[in-house]
């Protein structure tokens, strides 16, 4: 987007005409909307409440050749210290409805995975327990086929409702989503997830709750949940475990500015003291260099990057 304040103001007026004045913010700090608690402002922050509003905001951006980014919970995202010169379309603030029928639950894209697992537990439906500790949203979960412990999104999703780059709102069955390790058709085809339907199974709520409590306790014991982070920093390289690679390399606790490799779990880069995006990048770069030097392994970030670095 142009740096012109007049251009931003003009576009914000157009956005307000679609979603309402209270659902548009100019120069919104993105550190408020990521689990890393890092990042500068975006030009315009938009909160759509309906599928049509999502479609119309995306169309407005494309028509005006303005960059846009679809934001869920920001749980795997590092935003540049300079922020993002474009429109952030925040689904986690508006698309948060949940419905159910029989053994199926349908969640809009902004519903958190934790909320979905809690709802399933209350309904006595099993299959969603693995997601109880994942901080992302339904939309983000479909984007990367989120998973943990003994399950992943691919195991339970039945279909999704999505917006295509051409502006059509379509329903896509799970068999056509190309769900794999941290990948999906959502990524490949630049789709915007609007909602997803999950097919679960009847179970006993007390058994489901016990399983969720066990997963939660294991997370607390093994992961640095007391610090802001974006979850696992690197994808798992074939034949290796990231945490062990970093531990064996003596990288636990390595720090640059306010960012550090967690002492509790070396697979996490954490925000220990008002870290900047530059601090996080410095830690990531050092870790990648050392693991390549010592093991010949290329570590690929699992977190995503928004803005200029």
Helices and strands as residue ranges (DSSP letters): H 5-19, G 21-23, E 24-29, G 30-33, E 41-46, H 51-63, E 68-71, E 77-79, E 84-90, E 98-101, E 104-108, H 113-122, E 125-126, G 129-133, H 138-144, E 147-148, E 151-152, H 153-156, E 157-163, E 169-173, G 174-176, H 185-188, E 192-199, E 201-202, H 205-222, E 228-229, H 242-248, E 255-256, E 259-261, E 269-271, H 277-295, E 304-306
